[in-house]
Amino acid sequence: MAKKGSVLVVDDEEIMRDVLETLLSAEGYRVDLAKTGEEGLEMYGRRTYDLALLDVSMPGMGGLRALEEILKVDAEAVVVMITAYATFDTAIGAWERGAYGCIRKPFQNELILSTVAAGIKRRRKEEERQNLRRAMSRSVERGSIIGRSEKMQAVFSLVDQVAPARSTVLITGESGTGKELIAKAIHEQSPRVARTFVTVNSSNIPSELLESELFGHTRGAFTGAVAAKKGLFEVADGGSIFLDEIGDIPPETQARLLRVIQEREFTPLGDTTPRKVDVRIIAATNIDLREAVRQGAFREDLYYRLAVVPIELPPLRERREDVLPLAQHFTRKYNEENDREVSDQLAPEVLALLESYTWPGNVRELENVIERAVVIAPGREVTRQCLPIEIQDPQKAFNAAPLSGAGGAIDVSHGVNFYDEVRRFEIDLIRRALDQTGGHQSRAARLLGMNATTLNSKIKTYNIQLRS
């Protein structure tokens, strides 16, 4: 029979111990026995029980004293007192000391079994609450990383495992999924937490300046180098460096980065003396680096050096159960920033719209939507009208979107998920526009009726591979 839980019976009467052991064991409980309060306390100190049954009147340490001592060991202990009628008044004080219940002798077996079952059920619920509080605490410690979904819990577990190590980590996922937050969580849970965490967005630094930013330079190393400059790898010595958009770094920088990983040293521009460095590298990208390797755009040896521990972040549309806790978190955040008092308890209609939207911009887009809603909410509640039109009425927004220069239509009248269909249609439009313009993004953007920055963002969001 499967064990239902563990029970400690403490009673100085052998016949009472035998009766309780036989009764509880037959119901599937694991039962340990103690003759005295001192022995029971010692046994409880060695392991935690789901419930304890204590006789009130025992020689030496009595039941009430044992109750107090057990609660010192385990504040959430569930303890049931057993007492004869003559001392029942004394047992009333047990409730004030934290006892779960009190049963008179002689007792009915059904009363013992029902009380034990109810006590263990309460214990289980308290353990669940404690686990939830610990999980919420971990979410707070990770900053704005909130995820109750199985996929995000798996990511958190991997972060916990990899954080103490020195190995390089490659974080992949669409734009807006929180790659930098995961990188910071790895650093903050590592032995390097007291040292510097440096972020480098490779796509924002011109390729001709990237090596100078990463490795530094000497005075006169190139035109305009009027003074020596310390590189970011040197700044991060002893800590961690986060290389965001790693897929955008040029081939010559890839070679130098590989040397840093392999030899743990670098040479500033214009210098001839290598410098040792102890830096943990965490990289991130929203493109498929394996495909980039196949196309010859990214070094294969560097890829394998970076992807020692790969962590893939799921898009928000694949973890819709996280939409509500994220929206509530952002509501509280922007209430504080804007001195508002908008309720974080979303109306069912609003929550349904948020959970059904595909979130191409992921968590970053959700944060922007909630910030806007908090600011413009007419009262203390987010309404449907506080949401952007593409969330309020996706079909209306789609019909109003410019689709110049590209033909085709989609049928959304039957059975398909409209939001996923729109996403696939937009990807197809972008690919056709790029094909028609030979991959020229500016011309493709004009053809689609959007600016080049928006097109570039959508290419990254949808992970559209550009032809070389």
PECORTA-V228749 format. One record per helix or strand of 3 or more residues. SS is the DSSP state (helix for helix, strand for strand). FROM is the first residue (numbers start at 1). LEN is the number of residues. If there is no record, write none. Layout:
ss: [SS:SS]
from: [FROM:FROM]
len: [LEN:LEN]
This chain:
ss: [strand:helix:strand:helix:strand:helix:strand:helix:strand:helix:helix:strand:helix:strand:helix:helix:helix:strand:helix:helix:strand:helix:helix:strand:helix:helix:helix:helix:helix:helix:helix:helix:helix:helix]
from: [5:14:29:37:51:63:79:85:101:109:150:169:179:197:202:207:232:240:246:251:280:289:300:309:316:322:348:362:384:389:394:418:441:452]
len: [6:13:6:10:5:11:6:13:5:33:14:4:10:5:3:9:4:5:3:13:6:6:7:4:3:17:9:15:3:4:7:19:8:10]
